[in-house]
């Protein structure tokens, strides 16, 4: 029963591996959040561009008389 009671590594050596695992996890978490933030910024920029395009097209449609008749065909 003695081999089952002893840890795989002595606790004084295991501490640095646990700390390294936490550091790796935190680095991966920060990288993931940075990727998601960049993706969100890109999507917001594209939505602003699409909104500006839609507003410009709506303004052009209103400025052109008879445009509704051409679109209906």
C-alpha positions as CSV (number, residue, x, y, z in Angstrom):
1,X,0.0,0.0,0.0
2,X,2.9,2.3,0.4
3,X,3.4,3.0,-3.4
4,X,-0.3,4.1,-3.7
5,X,0.1,6.5,-0.9
6,X,3.1,8.4,-2.2
7,X,2.6,11.1,-4.9
8,X,4.0,10.6,-8.4
9,X,6.4,13.5,-7.8
10,X,7.6,14.8,-4.5
11,X,5.7,17.9,-3.6
12,X,8.7,20.2,-3.7
13,X,9.3,19.2,-7.4
14,X,5.7,19.2,-8.4
15,X,5.2,22.8,-7.5
16,X,7.2,24.1,-10.4
17,X,5.3,21.9,-12.9
18,X,2.0,23.1,-11.5
19,X,3.1,26.7,-11.8
20,X,4.3,26.1,-15.3
21,X,0.9,24.6,-16.2
22,X,-0.9,27.7,-14.9
23,X,1.5,30.0,-16.8
24,X,0.8,28.1,-20.1
25,X,-2.9,28.2,-19.4
26,X,-2.9,31.9,-18.8
27,X,-0.9,32.6,-21.9
28,X,-3.3,30.6,-24.0
29,X,-6.2,32.4,-22.4
30,X,-4.7,35.8,-23.2
31,X,-4.0,34.8,-26.8
32,X,-7.6,33.6,-27.2
33,X,-9.0,36.8,-25.8
34,X,-6.7,38.9,-28.1
35,X,-7.9,36.9,-31.1
36,X,-11.5,37.4,-30.2
37,X,-11.0,41.1,-29.6
38,X,-9.4,41.5,-33.1
39,X,-12.2,39.5,-34.7
40,X,-14.8,41.7,-32.9
41,X,-13.1,44.9,-34.1
42,X,-13.0,43.6,-37.7
43,X,-16.7,42.7,-37.5
44,X,-17.6,46.1,-36.1
45,X,-15.6,47.9,-38.8
46,X,-17.3,45.9,-41.5
47,X,-20.8,46.6,-40.0
48,X,-20.0,50.4,-40.0
49,X,-18.9,50.2,-43.6
50,X,-22.1,48.3,-44.6
51,X,-24.3,50.8,-42.7
52,X,-22.6,53.7,-44.4
53,X,-23.1,51.9,-47.8
54,X,-26.8,51.3,-47.0
55,X,-27.3,54.9,-45.9
56,X,-25.6,56.2,-49.1
57,X,-27.7,54.0,-51.3
58,X,-30.9,55.0,-49.5
59,X,-30.0,58.7,-49.9
60,X,-29.2,58.1,-53.6
61,X,-32.6,56.3,-54.1
62,X,-34.4,59.2,-52.5
63,X,-32.6,61.8,-54.5
64,X,-33.4,60.0,-57.9
65,X,-37.0,60.7,-58.9
66,X,-38.8,57.8,-60.4
67,X,-36.3,55.3,-58.9
68,X,-39.1,53.3,-57.2
69,X,-40.8,52.6,-60.6
70,X,-37.6,51.2,-62.1
71,X,-36.9,49.0,-59.0
72,X,-40.5,47.6,-59.2
73,X,-40.0,46.1,-62.6
